[in-house]
Amino acid sequence: MTAAPDSPQTGTSYREILKLAWPASIAASVTPLLGAVDVWALAQSARPLDIAAVGLGAVIFSLTYWTFGFIRMSVAGLTAQASGAEDEPEARAALARGAAIGGAIGLALVALQWPIGWLSFRLLAVGSEASAQTLSAGLTYFDIRIWGAPFALASYAAFGWLTAKGRTDYLMAVSIFITGLNIFLDYWFVVDLGWGAAGVAAGTLIAEIAGFFVAVFFVVLVLNDHGGIKAHWRMDHFWAAEQVKRTLSVNRDIFIRTLLLAFCFAWFVQRGGAFGDVTLAANQTLLQLFLFTGLALDGTAIAAETLVGRAMGARDPARGAVRYHSAVKRTFILAVAASVIFTLFYWAFGDALIALLNPEGPIRTTTKIYMPWVIISPLIVVIGFQLDGIFIGATRAKEMRDSMIVSTAVFIPASLLLAGRYDNHGLWMAFSLYFLLRAVTLGLYMPRLKTTFDDHA
């Protein structure tokens, strides 16, 4: 006999997980799809080596935006727990705090764009064989795209909030809109008008601004479904000392964690430049596939954020414990199954994907040499990505921070040692080791989450 919906024995069903996961997976995967389209558009243009320029410019935004990815994560975790506790005023306060933080940081980045750009490209040029023309085109890309920072970062709060509210379908719609608009503009600006890296940047800028307003539209729809736009707003609640302190603590630790994550990606790209423009462009192509895999698998991790957060915030600890354990177990099963499917897909169609992204020539040839690392990547990243979602939902940011510190401390010297011995294969080897270490270190912290329910037993 099936347990009643409010019974402590009711766990998290596969249907509930899939309802959250599949739209989130599509939303996450279309973002690196855009990077792949950037590569394709530039490869069709008269300036194919601008692929390397966009790779250098984009890594700055990866470093910057991923650093402030704590906005989305903290809003998702805090909102999910507030929703589990049926505390709508706090759920709205989490959105308001996140949007304010994101917008303010974005404006600061625009104001500081000259020193950020100057310093970033000085660092990227260290030990790199990338040409002066590539570096100049990369700087042009940066100078254009930076104006979208306030809109992109404020959108992070909306993305986290929609996720926690269970509206990953709205998240998917926003992501598809942004990517579709950007693809259209890529073709127009790069292929038709021949703007190269500047065209990619202009298309991304316009899409980020438009995407912000679409996200706001969907947030308003959810507010209408939860008491109306004007309900539950309590200004004194927004800045309550205890809640602000908790928000800052979670944001600080996830900020450190995400800064290190973005730094490791930037380090990977910069070290690839040591092998010349062709290898740098090949790595950029492969990195888009690598990110597509990881973010497509992130759908079950995003589902875990919401379900674990609601379980942690549940008013009935017994029911929360049951839902927590079933959510962890079942999201892991689905995530591992998806990783196997992606591995088989890349094994069967990897060469065709490379041919689609790059025309015949040295970049395509070099890309094929290192494709095996992308083929095995789903099996390497899946556990770490899934654990990230669980810890975000539990708002256990300190453990995420400490895990990333250890993984980064091993990755940097390992990349120097292995790349020095095995060239670009060694760099990919160290990158894979880094993701495995993230999974191992977070796994060691998992028993701490169970104590949350034991303390209330």
N, C-alpha and C positions, 0 to 999 in steps of 0.2 A: 504493500500500500504506500502511495506517495505521501511524503511528509507535507504538512500544511505550509503555506508560504511563510508564515511567521514562526515556524518551529525552529528550535535551536539545531535540529538535525538537517535543516535545509542547507545544502552546499551550493557552490557555484557551478552551473551547468555549462556544458560545451556550447549549447545554443546561445547562452548569455555572453560567453566569451567571443564566439564568432560574430555575434551582432556588433560588438565593439571592435573586433580585430580586423575584419576584412576592409571596412572603410578606412580605418587608420593605416592599414598596410598600403592601400592604394595612395592615400594622402602622403605617406612618407616616401613611397617609391617614385612618385612623379617628380620630386625635387631633384634627385640625381639624374633622372631622365632628361631634365633640362640641361644639365652639364654635358650629357652625351649628345644632345642636339647642338649645343654650342660647338662641340668638337666636329660634328658632322658638317655644320654650316661653314665653319672656317676651312675645313678640308676641301669644300667645293669652291671656295673663293680663290682669289689670286694671291692670298697671303696665308698659306697653310701653317707656316711657323708661328702665326699668331696664336695657335693652339697652346704653345708653350707660354706665350705672354699672358693669355687668359688664365693658364694654370698658376702662374706666379701671382697675378692680381687677385684671383679668386681665393687663393690660400690665405691672403690677408683678411678677407671677409669671413672665411671659415674660422680663422683664429679669433677674429673680433666677435662675430655673431655666436659662434659656439661658446666663447667665453661667457657671453651673456645669455646663453641658453638656460641658465638657472632661472630666468624669468618664467619661461614656459613650465619647467619642471616643478618649481616651488608652487606656482599657482595651481598646477594640476594636483599635486599632493595635498596641499592645504584645502583646496576646494573639495576634493574627493572626501577627505575626512570630515569637513563641515557638512557635506551632503549626507554622509553616513550618520552623522549626529542630528540630522534634520535641522541644521542651523543655517537658514537661508541668509540672514544678515551677514554672517561671517563669510559665507560663500561669495557674496557680492563684494564684501570688503577685500577679499583676496584678489578679486578681479581688479578692483580700483587701485589697490596698492601696486599690483604688477604692471598695470598700464602706465601708471605714473612713473614708476622706476624705469620702464622700457623707453618711454618717450623722452625722459630727462637724459638718459644715457645716450640715446640717439642724437639729440641736439648737441651734447658735449662732443660727440665724435665728429659732427659736421664742423663745429667751431675749431676743433683741433686737427682738422684734416691735413694741413700742410706738414706739421711735425710728424704725424703718424705715417703719412706716405713717404716722407724723406727717410725716416728711420727704418721703416719696413723694407724698402728696396735696397738700402745700404746693407741690411742684414742678409737679405736674400742673395745679394751679389757676392757675399763672402764665400770663397772656395767654389764658386759656380763657374761653369764654362758657358753659361748662357750669353748670347751676343748682346751688344749694346742696343741693337734694334729691338730685340725681344724685351729687354728691360724697359725701354722707352714706351713700347706699346702697352706693357703691363701697367706702367704708371698712368697712362692715359685712361685705361680701364678703371683704375682706382679712382681717379679724379672725377669721373662721371658717376660711378655707382654709389659713392659715399653719401650723396644727397638723399638716398632712400633710407638711410639708417634709422631716423626717428619712426618712420612708418613700419619698417621691418621689425624693429624691436618692440614697439607697442603691440604689434600683431601677435607676438609671442604670448603675451598675457591672454589674449583672446583664444589662441590655439589651446593653451593649457586649460582654460576654463571650459571651453566646449568639450574637450576630452573628458574632464572630470564630471561634467553634466551628462555624460553618456551620449553626446551628439557628435560622434565621430563621423556620421554621415555629412554633417555640416562642415566639419574639418576637411573631409574629402572634397566637397564641392568647392571650397575656397582654394585648396591646393591645385585642383584641376583647372580652375579659372586662371590662377596665376601662371601656371605652366603653359596652358594653351595660348594665353595672350603673349607670353614670352617667346614661345616657338614661332608664332606668327610674325612677331617683330624681329626675331633672329633672321628669318628668311628674308624679310623685307630689307632690313638694314645691312645685313652681311652679304647675302647672296645677290640680291638685286642692286643694292647701292654700293657694295664693296667697301663698307666702313671698317671691316676687320674687327679688332678687339674693341674699338670704340662703339661699334654697332651692337655687340653683345652686351656691353655695359649699359647703353641707352635702353635697350629692350628690357633688361632686368630692372632698371630704375623705374620705368613706367609701370611694369607689372607689379612691383612691390607696393607702389603707391595705390594703384587700383585695388590690389588685394587687401590692403588695410580696410578700405571702405566696404568691401564685400564681407569681410570678417565682422565688422561692426554691425552690418545688417543682420547677420545670423545670430550675433549675441543678443540683439534686440528681440528677435523671434523667441529665443529661449527665455529671456526675461518676461516676456508676455505670458509664457506657459507656466511661470513660477510666481504668480501673484501680480504680474503687471510691471511695467517699466518703473513706476514711481514707488512701488512697495519695497519694504525691507531695507531702504537706504538709511543708515544711521551714522551721521558724520562722526559722532563721538566714538563709535565702534571702530571706524577705520583706523584711528590712531590710538586705540587703547594700548597702554604701555606693555601689557603682557603679550598681546597679539603681535605688536610691532617688534618686540624683542624676539619672539619666536620666528617671525618672518625673516628678520635680519640674520638670525643664526643659521636658518636653513639656507638662505640665499648665499651667505658667506662661504659655507662649506661646499655647496654645489658650484659656486663661482670658482673656487680653487680647483675643484675636480675638473670642471669643464675647461678652465684655462690650460691645465696640463694636457687634457685630451686634444684640444686644438693645437697646442704647441707641438705635440707629437706628430700630428698630421702635417703641420708646417715643416717640421724637421724632416719628415719623410720626403716631402716635395723638394725642399732645399737640397737635401743630400742627393736626390735624383739628378739635380742640375750639375753635379760634379761629373756626370758621365756624358754631358753635352746636350745640345738642343733636341736631337732625335730621340734619345732615351728619355729626356724630360717630357717630351710630347707623348711618347709611348706610355710612360707611367701615368700621365694625365688621363689618357684614354682608359687605361686599366682601372684607375682610381674611380672613375665614374661608374664602371661596372661593379667594383668593390662596394662603393657606397650604395648603389642601387640594391645590391643583395642585402646588405646590413639593414638598410632602412625599410626594405620590403618585409624583412623578418621582424621589424620593430612593431608590427601591428599587434602581435600577441603581447609584446612588452608594454605597449600603450594600454591594452586591455588590462594588464596586470596593475598598472598605475591606478586606474580607476577602481578596480575590484578590491585590491589590497587596501587602498586608501579608505574606501567605504567600510571595509571590515575593521580596520583599525579605529575608525571613528564611531562604530556601531554602539548604540546605547546598551545593548545586551552583549556583554563580553563572550558569553558562551556561543551565541550565534555567530558573533564576529570571528571567533576562533575556527569554527567549522568552515565558514566561508573563506577565510584566509587560506587554510590548508588546501581546500579543494581548488581555489583559484591558482595557487602556486603550482600544484601538481598538474592540473589540466592545461594551463597555459604553457608549461614546459613541454608537455607531450605534443601539443600542436606546433610549437616552435621548432622542435627537433625534427618532426615530420616534414615541415616546410623546408628546413635547411637541406635535408636529403634530396628533396625535389629540385631545389635550386642547383645543387651540386651536379645532379644528373643532367639538368638543362644546360648548364655551362659546358659540361663534358661533351654533350651531343652537338651543341650549336655555337660553341665559342668562336670557331673560325669564321662562321657566317656573320656573327655580330661584329667581329673585328673588321671584316670586309665591308660591312654596312657603314661603319663609323669612319674608316680611313680608305682613301683610294690606294691603288697599287703604288708601292714605293717604299722607301726605307723606314718610314714610321710604322706602316702596317707590318713589315717584316720583323721589326724589333718588337712590336706589340705581341706578336705570336710567340716569340721566345719566352716571354714572361707570363703568358696566359695561364699556365698551370697553377700559379698562385691564386688567381681569381677563382679557378675551378674549385679549389678546396676551401676557399674563404668562408662559405656559408657554415661549414662544420666548425670552423675556428671561432667565428664571432658570435654564434647563436647563444651560447650559455651566458657570456658576458652581457649581451644586450638584454636578455631576459631578466637577469639579476638586477640590472639597472632599473628596469621597470618596477620590480618588486620593492627595491629600496627607495625609489622616488615616491611610490604610493605610501610607503611607511614613513616618509620624511626622515629617514635615517641618513642624513647627509654627511655626518661625520665619518661613518664607515665608508661611504663612497669616496670621500676625500682621501682617506688614508690608503684605500686600495689603489687609487690612481697615483699617489705619491710613490708607492712601492713599485708599481708597474713602470712608471716613467723612469725611475732611478735605474732600473735594469735595462730598459729599452735603449736609452741614449748610448751608453758604452757598448752594448751589444751591436747596435747598428754600425758604429765605427769599426768594431772588430770584424764583424761578418762582411760588411761591404768592402773593407780593406782586403779581405781574403777571397771573397766570391763575387765582387763587383755588385751589379744591380740585383742579382739573385740573393746575395747576402743581405741587401737592404730589405728585400721582401721577406726574407727569412726572419729578420729581426722584428719587422712589423707584425708578422703573424705571431711571433712569440709574445709580443706586447699584448695582443688581444687574449691570448691564452692565460697570461698572468692576471689580467683583469678578472677573468672568470674564477680563477683559483683563489685570489685574495678576497673577492666578494663572497665566495662560497664559504670561506672560513668564518665570515661574520653572520651567516644565516641563522645559527642558533640563537643569536641575540634577539631576533624579531619575535620568536616564540615567547620570550619572557614578557613581552607587552601584554599578552593575554594571561599568562601565569600570574602576573602581579595583581590582576583583577579577579582571579579565581576565588 
